[in-house]
Amino acid sequence: MFKTRLSKILGAIFIFATIMGPGPGLYLIMPKEGESSASVVGIPILYAWVAFWFFVQAGVILMANFKLWSKQSKLDE
């Protein structure tokens, strides 16, 4: 029960991060065309936005690896 619920939550987070990275999330941080002068700690805001969602996806993969997939591979052997 816990594994299936966790896998659904992780799947939903991963899909949401995939959509928000290059998709409609761009319009949230850059509502007007041509306005790309904003930055976060010296990094352009657009790059920081995409990198944030990449790290969210990487975190989902790592959590799935340690919580879900490692136990399945032990059962298969």
N, C-alpha and C positions, 0 to 999 in steps of 0.2 A: 504494500500500500504506500509506504513512504517513498519507495523508489519511483513508482509511477507518478506520484504527485510531484516529486522533485524534478523528474524528467520533463513533465509538462510545463512547470514553472520555468525551468532553464530554457526549454524550447521557445516559450513565449518571449522571454527576455532576449534571446538571440535573434529571433525574427524582428522584434521591435528595434533592436540595435541596428540590424541590417537595413531596415527601412529608414531610420532616423539619420544614419551616417550621411549618405549622399542624397537622400530624398528630400522630403518636406522640411527636415531640420535646417537645411540651408536657408530657407526663407524665414525661419525663426531668428537666426543670428544675423542675417543680411537682408532685411526687408526691401531695401532699395537696390536696384542694379548699379554697379560701379562703385559702391561704397565699401571698399575693402581695407580701409586704413586702420580699423580697430585691431588691437593686439592684446594678448594675454601673456604677461611676463616676456615680452619681446617676440612672441610667436604670433604670426597672423591668426586671427580668430577662426578662419575657415580651416586651417590646418589643425589647430587645437581641437576644434569640434570633431573632425574626422578621427583624429588620434584618440580622443576620449572614447568614442564609440567602438574603435578597434580594441581598446583595452577592456571595455565591457565584454566584448565578444571573447577575447582571450581569457578573461576571468570565468566566463561561463564554461568554456572548454576545459579549463583547468579543474573547475569544480566537478564537472561531469567525469573527468578522468579519475579523480581521487575518490569520488563518492559513488559513482555508478559503474564505470567501465572496468575498474581494477578488480572489483569483486566478481564481475561476470567472467573475466578471463581466467580467474582462479577456479571457477566452477566448470569451465569448459575443459580443463586439463585432466 
